[in-house]
Amino acid sequence: MGFMDKFLKTVDLWLPDEQQEQYKKEKVFEQYVAGLFNLKREYFAIHEWTRDNSEKREGIFVETDANPDFVIRYKPTNEMFAVECKWRANPVKSNRINDWVIRWSRPAKI
C-alpha cells in the first residue's frame, strides 16, 4: 500500500461529516462502475483509473484531476473511451417525461 492509499484512508479525519458521507458514496459508486467493466473483462480492460483528490488539496490544482475517472479499452478493436462517474443523491420529478430524473450536468459543463 503506497503513501496515497494510506493517506486516503484518513479521509474521516480531515473532511467534515457531510463531505465524508458524499465522498464515501462517490467512491463506492466509482467502485461499482469499475466492477461492471470487470464483469465483462473478456471485452473491456480498465486502462487507467484516475485518482481525484482535488477537493482535499485546498486550492492546489493538479492537472490530472481534470481527467475522466476511467479510460477503458474495448479489447476486440483496441479502441479507447473515457468514463466519468457522477454520483447524484437527489432525483427530481420531471414533468416532461413524468418520471424521476437525475441532473447529471449543466449545459456549461458539457
PETANOR-V138317 format. One record per pair of residues at least 24 apart in sequence whose C-alpha atoms are under 6 Angstrom apart, sorted by the first residue. I is the first residue (numbers start at 0). J is the second residue. If there is no record, write none. Layout:
I_J, I_J
This chain:
25_86, 42_73, 42_74, 43_72, 43_73, 43_74, 44_71, 44_72, 45_71, 46_70, 46_71
